[in-house]
Amino acid sequence: MISSCYRRSLVVISVIVFISGTAFAGWQTMKQLTATPNNSNLPDHGNGFSVHNEYVHIAYSDKDDGGNYKVFYLRSTDRGGTWSQRFELDERSQAYMFTIVADNSGNVHFINRHTDGALYYRRSTDNGANWLPVTHLADHTENPILLTNGAKNVYAIDPIAPSVDAAPLYITRSTNGGESWEAPMLITTQESYIGLCAAADDQNRLHIAFAYGPQGNSKVYYIRSTDNGSTWGGVSEVVSTAGSGSRGIWADRTDHVFLSFTIYTKPQNYCCSTDGGSSWEGLQSLPCVIRDIAVSSNNTPHAVAVQEDNRILYAPSVTRGLTWNDTARISTLDPGVRSKPLIEADEVPNLHAVWNGRQTGKVQLYYRKCTDPIGIEDNPMLSMLGRERKVKLSPNPVDVTVNLHSSSPVALFDKSGAKVAVLRPGKNDVSLLRTGVYFAWSEYTGQPVKLVKLQ
C-alpha cells in the first residue's frame, strides 16, 4: 500500500468518546473465573480466547501445585454459563506467547512458544473435550500467530530471527485441520516486525500488519494474501507518520478490515478498509488503544479497550467500522489494574469478553457476557434499525426533502457518528441539515446508506 491508504473520495475523520458510563443493559453480571494464589495471565503475545457456537475457550498461564509455570485451559459448553475445571495444555509457559483458536468444524487449535524459541502445537477435534498430544512445529520462532478460516485451514505465521540485517516472515499452513502441516513458505523479508498482527476472513484473504524502521521513525506496513496464503502481494505502507506502530488487525466476514495503531507522543489511532485491504479510510484519533475487535454474525464490529489501566471499555460500530459509538464501562469500579481485554462473538449473537484484573492482589481472569450486543435495550433507535430490512433514500443527493423507502424508521448519523435525525417512511424534511455526508444505517443488512446533503 504505497501511500494509497486514504485515497478513497470519502474520508471519515471522527473521535470515539471513551466515556466511563454504566454498561449497556445487555451485559450480564461479571464472573471471576480464577482465584489462584498465583497469577492467571492471558498471553502477552497471541490470543488466549476463542468462541464458536456454544463453546467458549480460554488459555492462560499459571503455576501448578508444584510451582511450575504451565498453560491451562478453561472451557464453557453453554455460552459462558458454567465453566470446567482447569486442564493443563502445555508444560511450559514462561514465554507468555501462546494462542488458542476454534474453527467452524469442532477443532480447537493451540500453539505455544517455549522459552528456547521452539513452537509446539496441540489440537482437539471435539470442541475441547479431549486433546491430542503436543507436537513440535518449529525449532525457533519469534512472535508466532495462529489463525484459522473455514473448516480445515490453519495458519502459523512467524518471523525467524535475522542472521544478518533482514528477518524472513514465514507461514506454515495446514489444509486438513491441523492433522499435518506443509513446509514453511516465505511471505516477505524486512528489517523487523514490530507489533506483528494478522487476521483471516471468509473470502480466502489473510491480512498482516507490522511496523519497522529506526527507533522513533517506524511506520506501519501491510501485506495480504487473497488465496489462503498460497501467494502474497507486495508490502505496502499504510501509516506514513514517523513513530507509528501497529497494535492489531481484524477482519469481518466480507470486505471490511480494521487496523489499530499508535503514533509516538500522539493520540491513539484507527483506520479501516472496506474493500478487503486494497485501500484504507476512516482515519480516527482515539483516546484509548483498541485492544481487540469481534465481529458479530450481522457484521457489526465490537471493540474493547483499557482506559487508565483500570477500566475495561466496550464500543460497537453501527457503521461497520467507519465510525464508532460511545463506549460503556464493562468492568467494575473496584480498584486495581486491569489489562489484556479480549472479545469474541458467537452466532446468536452474544458477545463474550475476558480480561486480566488485579482486584484480589493477584492477577485473575474475569469474564462477562452480553446478550444485547449493540445495547438495544438502552437505545430504541438501534432496536428499530435492527428490524430494518431495506433502506433506500431518494433523491440522493438531496436538497430539501428526502423519501425513505422502508417499512420502519431509521436513524441518520453524521460523519462523527452522532445521530442527527430520525427518518420515517415517506417524505422527510432535511432542509435544516448542514451540507455534507450522512449515513442511514440498517443493522439487518449490515450496510450504511450514504446520503449527500446539498446546500
MOLIN-V552774 format. One record per run of one state. SS is the DSSP state (@ for helix, = for strand, . for the rest). FROM is the first residue (numbers start at 1). TO is the last residue. If there is no record, write none. Layout:
ss = <SS SS>
from = <FROM FROM>
to = <TO TO>
This chain:
ss = <. @ . = . = . = . = . = . = . = . = . = . = . = . = . = . = . = . = . = . = . = . = . = . = . = . = . = . = . = . = . = . = . = . = . @ . = . = . = . = . = . = . = . = .>
from = <1 4 7 14 15 27 28 31 33 41 42 45 46 49 53 55 64 69 77 87 91 97 103 108 114 119 125 135 139 145 150 153 160 167 175 185 191 194 201 206 213 219 226 236 240 244 252 257 264 268 274 281 287 290 296 301 308 311 317 328 330 338 346 351 358 364 371 380 388 392 395 398 399 401 406 410 414 419 424 426 430 436 443 447 454>
to = <3 6 13 14 26 27 30 32 40 41 44 45 48 52 54 63 68 76 86 90 96 102 107 113 118 124 134 138 144 149 152 159 166 174 184 190 193 200 205 212 218 225 235 239 243 251 256 263 267 273 280 286 289 295 300 307 310 316 327 329 337 345 350 357 363 370 379 387 391 394 397 398 400 405 409 413 418 423 425 429 435 442 446 453 455>
